[in-house]
């Protein structure tokens, strides 16, 4: 049985274990005078039975699914004659791919060597045996766990402590997985970045003003040396992000103030969902809008006033990106403003302040930490955007502060460098990890500075 089919079956067994344990707990409590004489409610006995049924079975199923493929592949490779054993991991991958195609019926066994056809038959048998053993073992463990929990339904056993202890461990494992995943991502990027700096000097990367990572495959080929200066990329990233924030922050913040303090309930119920719909539009749609509508309009307007504008400009990408992140600023700012206690409003109005004075001198300062958080989220969204920049601003790494010129960003270059068949030992591919590391550091510093600002104002208005 496939793993996807075993999951709902385990769920059904867990539900059955829950019901049986629940009924047994009530049956055990009946001669004692009711469930008040139990150490825990029937729900906890039932929940413990469901957990003991599901968790061990899921652990075994996950371990089996994780190691099944590698073990079977090793057994298939070891079954081949010694004179045809693959000499490298790449050759082994090709042989396994051919064996899998024969086993799946995609390749006629008559057109492959005899040992490949025999290995394909062995692969089918091992997969069938593995599926049978996996099904029997997982269902047996689930049944034994449910039966053991059913026998442990007794008045003197505190099932509540057992359930809560198990849930705490599950929560800890989930938190640990999230933390370890983050640590793994950071260290993987660090290791590849160190490899990149072994090929390209860090001073050239940090202070270089030219970005051209198209290194050649041969030493005698034209363009054998690339340029890896990061300044043009960060200049383009900051330029587009600044334009986007100049659009999104005033519009988003003022719309949040209007909806939370001045709009009627009917207007708020209509406008707020329409405004938040902007966050659900796919970025590729924004990219098409920027490339086909906004960029030509900017170019035509620039020509009318005697300026020269590129068909792919930073201004077009920034304007459309600003429209895209308006809901991030507006929605979060609206929620923060509404979270300000009503007593502050009432006190200000009672002292004779107008509604606008109350908003400016009382509500806005109190909500400022949350507003800054919303702006930071919008800034992170702008810095990490790729599709709009690719379609509206282009791929040219120009060192310029002119919004009418074509620029590119760090995220666009990362996506470009890792597209297609790449050699991960080359400086060109490794530079994507270095760019990601620098972007991570810049974002971290931005968050640290913002956190200090938030704490300063929070202490002032608590």
C-alpha positions in Angstrom: 0.0 0.0 0.0 1.2 3.5 -0.9 2.2 5.9 1.9 -0.5 8.3 0.8 -3.1 5.6 1.3 -1.8 4.6 4.7 -2.2 8.1 6.2 -6.0 8.2 6.1 -6.1 4.6 7.3 -4.0 5.6 10.3 -6.4 8.5 10.9 -9.3 6.1 10.8 -7.6 3.8 13.4 -6.9 6.7 15.6 -10.5 7.8 15.5 -11.6 4.2 16.3 -9.1 4.1 19.2 -10.5 7.4 20.5 -14.1 6.1 20.5 -13.2 2.8 22.1 -11.2 4.4 24.9 -13.9 7.0 25.5 -16.6 4.3 25.9 -14.3 2.2 28.1 -13.6 5.2 30.4 -17.3 5.8 30.9 -17.9 2.1 31.4 -15.1 2.0 34.1 -16.5 5.1 35.8 -20.1 3.8 35.9 -19.6 1.3 38.9 -17.7 4.0 40.8 -20.5 6.5 40.7 -19.7 8.5 37.6 -16.8 10.2 35.8 -16.1 12.5 38.8 -14.3 9.5 40.4 -11.8 9.3 37.5 -8.4 10.9 37.6 -9.2 12.6 34.3 -12.1 13.2 32.0 -13.0 10.6 29.4 -11.8 12.9 26.7 -8.2 12.6 28.0 -8.3 8.8 28.1 -9.7 8.9 24.5 -7.1 11.4 23.3 -4.3 9.4 24.8 -5.5 6.3 23.0 -5.6 8.2 19.7 -2.1 9.6 20.2 -0.6 6.3 21.1 -2.3 4.8 18.1 -1.2 7.4 15.6 2.2 8.8 16.7 4.3 5.6 16.7 2.7 4.5 13.4 3.4 7.9 11.8 7.0 7.8 13.0 7.6 4.3 11.5 5.9 5.3 8.3 8.0 8.5 8.0 11.2 6.6 8.7 10.3 3.9 6.2 9.4 6.4 3.5 12.7 8.3 4.1 15.0 5.3 3.8 13.0 2.9 1.6 14.3 4.4 -1.7 17.9 4.5 -0.8 17.9 0.9 0.6 16.2 -0.5 -2.5 18.5 1.4 -4.9 21.5 0.1 -3.0 20.2 -3.5 -3.2 19.5 -3.1 -6.9 23.0 -1.7 -7.7 24.7 -4.4 -5.6 22.8 -7.1 -7.6 24.5 -6.0 -10.9 27.5 -7.9 -12.2 30.8 -6.4 -10.9 32.0 -5.7 -14.4 29.1 -3.2 -15.0 29.0 -1.6 -11.6 28.8 2.3 -12.0 32.1 4.0 -11.3 30.7 7.4 -10.2 27.5 8.7 -8.5 26.5 10.3 -11.8 26.8 7.0 -13.7 24.9 5.2 -10.9 22.1 7.8 -11.3 21.9 7.1 -15.0 21.8 3.3 -14.5 19.1 3.6 -11.9 17.1 5.9 -14.2 17.2 3.3 -16.9 16.2 0.5 -14.5 13.3 2.6 -13.2 12.1 3.3 -16.8 12.1 -0.4 -17.6 10.3 -1.2 -14.4 7.7 1.4 -15.1 7.1 0.2 -18.6 8.5 3.3 -20.2 11.3 1.4 -21.8 11.1 -1.9 -23.6 13.2 -4.6 -21.9 14.2 -6.0 -25.3 16.2 -2.8 -26.0 18.3 -2.8 -22.9 21.1 -5.2 -21.7 20.0 -8.4 -19.9 21.4 -7.2 -16.5 19.3 -4.0 -16.7 16.1 -6.0 -17.4 16.9 -8.4 -14.5 17.6 -5.4 -12.2 14.2 -3.9 -13.2 12.5 -7.1 -12.2 14.3 -7.1 -8.9 13.3 -3.5 -8.4 9.6 -4.3 -8.9 9.8 -7.2 -6.5 11.6 -5.2 -3.8 9.1 -2.4 -4.1 6.2 -4.8 -3.8 7.7 -6.5 -0.8 8.6 -3.2 0.8 5.0 -2.0 0.4 3.6 -5.2 1.9 5.9 -5.1 4.9 5.4 -1.4 5.4 1.6 -1.8 5.5 1.7 -4.7 7.9 4.2 -3.1 10.2 2.5 0.3 10.4 -1.0 -1.2 10.9 0.3 -3.6 13.5 2.0 -0.8 15.5 -1.1 1.3 15.3 -3.3 -1.5 16.5 -0.8 -2.4 19.4 -0.7 1.2 20.5 -4.5 1.5 20.5 -4.8 -1.8 22.4 -2.2 -0.8 25.0 -3.9 2.6 25.6 -7.3 0.8 25.9 -5.9 -1.4 28.6 -4.5 1.6 30.4 -7.9 3.2 31.0 -8.2 3.0 34.7 -9.6 5.2 37.5 -6.2 5.7 39.2 -4.3 6.8 36.0 -4.2 10.5 35.3 -4.5 10.5 31.5 -4.6 14.3 31.4 -0.9 14.6 32.4 0.1 12.0 29.8 -1.8 13.8 27.0 -0.4 17.2 28.0 3.1 15.9 28.3 2.8 14.3 24.8 1.5 17.5 23.3 4.3 19.5 24.9 6.8 17.2 23.3 5.1 17.5 19.9 5.1 21.3 20.1 8.8 21.2 21.1 9.6 19.0 18.1 7.7 21.3 15.8 9.5 24.3 17.2 12.8 22.5 16.9 12.2 21.6 13.3 11.5 25.2 12.5 14.6 26.4 14.3 16.8 23.7 12.8 15.5 24.4 9.3 16.4 28.0 9.7 19.8 27.2 11.0 20.3 24.7 8.2 19.4 27.2 5.6 21.7 29.8 7.1 24.7 27.5 7.3 24.2 26.1 3.8 24.2 29.6 2.4 27.3 30.4 4.5 29.2 27.4 3.3 28.5 28.2 -0.4 29.4 31.8 0.2 32.7 30.9 1.7 33.4 28.8 -1.4 32.5 31.7 -3.6 34.9 34.0 -1.8 37.6 31.4 -2.3 37.2 32.1 -6.1 36.4 35.8 -6.0 38.0 38.3 -3.5 35.5 39.7 -1.0 36.7 43.3 -1.7 35.8 42.9 -5.4 32.4 41.6 -4.4 31.6 44.3 -1.9 33.1 47.3 -3.6 33.0 46.4 -7.3 30.9 48.6 -9.5 30.4 46.2 -12.4 28.3 43.0 -12.4 28.8 40.5 -15.3 28.9 37.0 -14.0 29.0 35.4 -17.5 32.2 33.5 -17.0 33.5 31.3 -19.8 33.7 27.5 -19.8 37.2 27.5 -21.3 40.2 29.7 -20.5 40.7 30.6 -24.2 37.0 31.6 -24.6 36.0 35.3 -24.9 34.9 36.7 -21.6 36.8 34.2 -19.5 36.8 36.5 -16.5 33.5 37.8 -15.0 32.8 40.9 -12.9 31.1 40.3 -9.5 30.6 43.8 -8.0 27.5 43.9 -5.9 27.0 47.7 -5.8 24.9 48.0 -9.0 22.5 45.3 -7.7 22.0 46.8 -4.3 21.6 50.2 -5.9 18.8 48.9 -8.2 17.2 47.1 -5.2 17.2 50.1 -3.0 16.0 52.4 -5.9 13.0 50.2 -6.8 12.2 49.5 -3.1 12.3 53.3 -2.3 9.9 54.1 -5.1 7.6 51.3 -4.0 7.6 52.6 -0.4 7.0 56.2 -1.5 3.9 55.0 -3.2 2.6 52.4 -0.7 3.3 54.1 2.7 1.4 57.4 2.2 -1.5 55.7 0.4 -1.7 52.8 2.7 -1.3 54.7 5.9 -3.8 57.5 5.0 -6.3 54.9 3.8 -5.9 53.0 7.1 -6.5 56.3 9.0 -9.6 57.0 7.0 -11.1 53.6 7.3 -10.4 53.3 11.0 -11.4 56.8 12.2 -13.5 58.6 9.6 -15.3 56.1 7.4 -18.8 54.8 8.3 -19.3 51.1 8.9 -20.9 50.7 5.5 -18.0 52.3 3.7 -15.5 50.4 5.7 -17.2 47.1 5.1 -17.0 47.8 1.3 -13.7 49.5 0.8 -11.5 47.4 3.2 -12.1 44.0 1.4 -11.6 45.7 -2.0 -8.3 47.1 -0.8 -7.1 43.8 0.5 -7.9 42.1 -2.7 -4.8 43.7 -4.1 -2.7 41.4 -2.0 -4.3 38.4 -3.7 -3.4 39.4 -7.3 -0.6 37.2 -8.6 2.7 39.0 -9.0 2.9 37.9 -12.7 -0.3 39.9 -13.3 1.3 43.0 -11.8 4.4 42.3 -14.0 2.2 42.2 -17.1 0.5 45.4 -16.1 3.8 47.1 -15.5 5.4 45.9 -18.7 2.5 46.5 -21.0 0.8 49.5 -19.5 2.8 51.5 -17.0 6.3 51.3 -18.7 5.0 52.5 -22.1 3.0 55.2 -20.4 6.1 56.4 -18.5 8.2 56.3 -21.7 5.6 58.4 -23.6 5.3 60.9 -20.9 9.0 61.3 -20.6 9.3 61.9 -24.3 6.6 64.7 -24.1 8.8 66.6 -21.6 12.0 66.0 -23.5 13.4 63.2 -21.3 14.7 59.8 -22.3 13.2 56.8 -20.6 14.0 53.2 -21.0 11.2 50.8 -22.1 12.0 48.9 -18.9 12.6 51.4 -16.1 12.9 51.3 -12.3 10.1 53.8 -12.0 7.6 51.4 -13.7 8.6 48.5 -11.5 8.6 50.7 -8.4 5.2 52.2 -9.0 3.5 48.8 -9.7 5.3 47.2 -6.7 4.1 50.1 -4.6 0.5 49.3 -5.6 1.1 45.7 -4.8 2.2 46.3 -1.2 -0.4 48.9 -0.3 -2.6 46.2 1.4 0.3 45.2 3.7 0.7 48.8 5.0 -3.0 49.6 5.0 -4.3 46.4 6.6 -1.7 46.2 9.4 -1.9 49.9 10.1 -5.7 49.7 10.3 -5.5 46.8 12.8 -3.0 48.6 14.9 -5.0 51.8 15.0 -8.1 50.0 16.0 -6.2 48.2 18.8 -5.5 51.6 20.5 -7.7 51.7 23.6 -10.9 53.7 23.2 -10.2 55.4 26.5 -7.4 57.4 24.9 -9.8 58.7 22.3 -12.4 59.5 24.8 -9.9 61.3 27.1 -8.6 63.4 24.3 -12.0 64.3 23.0 -13.2 65.1 26.5 -10.3 67.6 26.9 -11.6 69.5 23.9 -9.4 68.1 21.1 -10.8 67.7 17.7 -10.9 64.3 15.9 -7.9 65.2 13.7 -5.9 66.5 16.8 -6.8 63.3 18.6 -5.5 61.2 15.6 -2.4 63.2 15.2 -1.3 63.7 18.9 -2.8 60.6 20.6 -3.7 57.7 18.4 -0.9 57.9 15.8 1.9 58.1 18.4 0.4 55.2 20.4 0.1 53.1 17.2 3.4 54.0 15.8 5.3 50.8 16.7 2.7 48.7 14.9 2.7 51.0 11.9 6.5 50.7 11.7 6.1 47.0 11.8 3.7 47.1 8.8 6.0 49.4 6.9 8.9 46.9 7.5 6.8 44.0 6.3 6.1 46.0 3.1 9.7 46.8 2.7 10.7 43.2 3.0 8.0 42.3 0.5 9.4 44.9 -1.9 13.0 43.8 -1.5 12.1 40.2 -2.1 10.0 40.7 -5.2 11.3 39.2 -8.4 8.6 38.8 -11.1 7.7 42.5 -11.4 11.3 43.5 -11.7 12.1 40.9 -14.3 9.2 42.0 -16.5 9.2 45.7 -15.9 12.8 46.7 -15.0 14.9 44.2 -16.9 18.1 42.3 -16.2 20.7 45.0 -16.9 22.9 45.8 -13.8 23.3 49.5 -14.3 24.8 51.7 -11.6 22.4 54.6 -11.7 20.1 56.6 -9.5 17.9 57.6 -12.4 14.5 56.0 -12.1 13.9 56.2 -15.8 16.8 53.8 -16.5 16.8 50.1 -16.6 18.1 48.4 -13.4 18.0 45.0 -11.8 17.8 43.7 -8.2 19.5 41.1 -6.1 16.6 38.7 -6.1 16.3 38.8 -9.9 20.0 38.0 -10.3 19.7 35.1 -7.9 16.8 33.6 -9.9 18.7 34.2 -13.2 21.9 32.6 -11.9 20.2 29.4 -10.8 18.0 28.9 -13.9 18.9 26.0 -16.2 21.7 23.5 -16.0 24.4 25.0 -13.8 27.8 23.8 -12.6 27.8 24.4 -8.8 31.5 24.6 -8.7 31.7 27.8 -10.8 31.9 31.3 -9.5 28.8 32.3 -11.5 26.5 29.9 -9.7 28.1 30.3 -6.3 27.6 34.1 -6.5 23.9 33.5 -6.1 24.5 32.2 -2.6 26.8 35.2 -1.8 24.0 37.5 -3.0 21.5 35.7 -0.8 23.8 36.0 2.2 24.3 39.7 1.7 20.6 40.2 1.3 20.0 38.2 4.5 22.5 40.4 6.4 21.0 43.7 5.2 17.5 42.5 6.1 18.7 41.5 9.5 20.3 44.8 10.2 17.1 46.6 9.0 15.0 44.6 11.4 17.4 45.3 14.3 17.3 49.0 13.7 13.5 48.9 13.4 13.2 46.9 16.6 15.1 49.6 18.5 12.9 52.3 17.1 9.8 50.4 18.1 11.0 49.8 21.6 11.8 53.4 22.1 8.3 54.6 21.2 6.7 51.7 23.0 8.3 52.8 26.2 7.2 56.3 25.7 3.5 55.5 25.3 3.0 52.5 27.5 
